[in-house]
Amino acid sequence: MEPRIRAVRPEDERALYEICLRTGASGEDATAMYRDPDLLGEIYVGPYVRLAPSLAFVGEDEDGVAGYVLGVPDTRAFEKACEREWWPAVRARHPLGVYPARSPEDHLIRLIHDPPETSEDVVERYPAHLHIDLLPRLQGRGYGRRLLESLFDGLLGFGVSAIHLGVGLANERAIGFYERMGFTVVHRYAESQIMARTF
Ligand SMILES: CC(C)(COP(=O)(O)OP(=O)(O)OC[C@H]1O[C@@H](n2cnc3c(N)ncnc32)[C@H](O)[C@@H]1OP(=O)(O)O)[C@@H](O)C(=O)NCCC(=O)NCCS
């Protein structure tokens, strides 16, 4: 069957955590990097599926869910909702101090306990944000574009037409894709950048 795009369902959550891990090393498989396979998904998948399911879309083929886009219309409101409804349970599941300081796991657990706030100049101009990840079997076939377009349609339904995302500078392929999709750099950090566009 040709892959199809559909709205996320609660039972997709495990598959999305898995995709997040399998694409979590600058677009490549991060399985060998983390002793706890759930950590990336706890940050980059779980809160979106739980708190903003109407803006989560998946690409699915005969072997199952193979890609997703996750978005929120209002990043600041989402940060506050996470603080109330997502982080407390996740912090209890992943306490500080379990992994060696500065290990990859410790870095993610610190993000869980002290999540950075997106800078005000970015959220003022581009209130929505997104994450997109496709397994290799779905990549390079137009599904990244289609997933983004599904998200943009959904966001327009919320009256939102400006969005940003974060991408590691090492992920050159993703940066090329985002540029092709009309995103430009609005903020640069040492190892990552924020890209944004209106639609
Ligand atoms: C990056 C990613 C989302 C792109 O999705 P994709 O399905 O491979 O991309 P598509 O096939 O939909 O490409 C859409 C358009 O972008 C172009 N494009 C894709 N990658 C490109 C690149 N590196 N440079 C320039 N153009 C690129 C395509 O040619 C296509 O152009 P067209 O529609 O105008 O003909 C996907 O490859 C992926 O999930 N990679 C691994 C995980 C990852 O890195 N996620 C991003 C984390 S920030």
The ligand as an SDF file (V2000), in Angstrom:
LIG
                    3D

 48 50  0  0  0  0  0  0  0  0999 V2000
   14.3960   15.8760    7.1680 C   0  0  0  0  0  0  0  0  0  0  0  0
   13.1290   15.1120    6.7590 C   0  0  0  0  0  0  0  0  0  0  0  0
   11.9860   15.4820    7.6950 C   0  0  0  0  0  0  0  0  0  0  0  0
   12.7460   15.5210    5.3240 C   0  0  0  0  0  0  0  0  0  0  0  0
   11.6180   14.7780    4.9200 O   0  0  0  0  0  0  0  0  0  0  0  0
   11.6080   13.9970    3.5300 P   0  0  0  0  0  0  0  0  0  0  0  0
   10.3520   13.2440    3.4280 O   0  0  0  0  0  0  0  0  0  0  0  0
   12.8870   13.2360    3.4290 O   0  0  0  0  0  0  0  0  0  0  0  0
   11.6080   15.2090    2.4940 O   0  0  0  0  0  0  0  0  0  0  0  0
   10.6910   15.3110    1.1840 P   0  0  0  0  0  0  0  0  0  0  0  0
   10.9740   14.1300    0.3010 O   0  0  0  0  0  0  0  0  0  0  0  0
    9.2840   15.5420    1.5730 O   0  0  0  0  0  0  0  0  0  0  0  0
   11.2900   16.6160    0.5110 O   0  0  0  0  0  0  0  0  0  0  0  0
   10.5060   17.8180    0.3400 C   0  0  0  0  0  0  0  0  0  0  0  0
   11.2600   18.7830   -0.5360 C   0  0  0  0  0  0  0  0  0  0  0  0
   12.4890   19.1490    0.0990 O   0  0  0  0  0  0  0  0  0  0  0  0
   13.5840   18.8430   -0.7500 C   0  0  0  0  0  0  0  0  0  0  0  0
   14.6680   18.3820    0.0970 N   0  0  0  0  0  0  0  0  0  0  0  0
   14.6690   17.3640    0.9670 C   0  0  0  0  0  0  0  0  0  0  0  0
   15.8660   17.2820    1.6030 N   0  0  0  0  0  0  0  0  0  0  0  0
   16.6190   18.2800    1.0910 C   0  0  0  0  0  0  0  0  0  0  0  0
   17.9580   18.7200    1.3210 C   0  0  0  0  0  0  0  0  0  0  0  0
   18.7420   18.1250    2.2040 N   0  0  0  0  0  0  0  0  0  0  0  0
   18.4130   19.7750    0.6250 N   0  0  0  0  0  0  0  0  0  0  0  0
   17.6240   20.4070   -0.2790 C   0  0  0  0  0  0  0  0  0  0  0  0
   16.3450   20.0370   -0.5410 N   0  0  0  0  0  0  0  0  0  0  0  0
   15.8590   18.9810    0.1330 C   0  0  0  0  0  0  0  0  0  0  0  0
   13.0840   17.7470   -1.6590 C   0  0  0  0  0  0  0  0  0  0  0  0
   13.8280   17.7000   -2.8750 O   0  0  0  0  0  0  0  0  0  0  0  0
   11.6670   18.1630   -1.8710 C   0  0  0  0  0  0  0  0  0  0  0  0
   11.5990   19.2120   -2.8090 O   0  0  0  0  0  0  0  0  0  0  0  0
   10.2690   19.4120   -3.7410 P   0  0  0  0  0  0  0  0  0  0  0  0
    9.0820   18.9630   -2.9300 O   0  0  0  0  0  0  0  0  0  0  0  0
   10.2340   20.8710   -4.0010 O   0  0  0  0  0  0  0  0  0  0  0  0
   10.4960   18.5580   -4.9380 O   0  0  0  0  0  0  0  0  0  0  0  0
   13.3840   13.5640    6.7870 C   0  0  0  0  0  0  0  0  0  0  0  0
   14.3750   13.2430    5.8840 O   0  0  0  0  0  0  0  0  0  0  0  0
   13.7170   13.0340    8.1480 C   0  0  0  0  0  0  0  0  0  0  0  0
   12.8310   12.7740    8.9510 O   0  0  0  0  0  0  0  0  0  0  0  0
   15.0170   12.8270    8.4370 N   0  0  0  0  0  0  0  0  0  0  0  0
   15.4540   12.1940    9.6920 C   0  0  0  0  0  0  0  0  0  0  0  0
   14.9920   12.9000   10.9470 C   0  0  0  0  0  0  0  0  0  0  0  0
   15.3390   14.3540   10.9890 C   0  0  0  0  0  0  0  0  0  0  0  0
   16.4540   14.7690   10.6860 O   0  0  0  0  0  0  0  0  0  0  0  0
   14.3650   15.1700   11.4000 N   0  0  0  0  0  0  0  0  0  0  0  0
   14.5400   16.6080   11.5850 C   0  0  0  0  0  0  0  0  0  0  0  0
   15.0130   16.8770   12.9620 C   0  0  0  0  0  0  0  0  0  0  0  0
   15.2170   18.6280   13.2570 S   0  0  0  0  0  0  0  0  0  0  0  0
  1  2  1  0
  2  3  1  0
  2  4  1  0
  2 36  1  0
  4  5  1  0
  5  6  1  0
  6  7  2  0
  6  8  1  0
  6  9  1  0
  9 10  1  0
 10 11  2  0
 10 12  1  0
 10 13  1  0
 13 14  1  0
 14 15  1  0
 15 16  1  0
 15 30  1  0
 16 17  1  0
 17 18  1  0
 17 28  1  0
 18 19  1  0
 18 27  1  0
 19 20  2  0
 20 21  1  0
 21 22  1  0
 21 27  2  0
 22 23  1  0
 22 24  2  0
 24 25  1  0
 25 26  2  0
 26 27  1  0
 28 29  1  0
 28 30  1  0
 30 31  1  0
 31 32  1  0
 32 33  2  0
 32 34  1  0
 32 35  1  0
 36 37  1  0
 36 38  1  0
 38 39  2  0
 38 40  1  0
 40 41  1  0
 41 42  1  0
 42 43  1  0
 43 44  2  0
 43 45  1  0
 45 46  1  0
 46 47  1  0
 47 48  1  0
M  END
$$$$
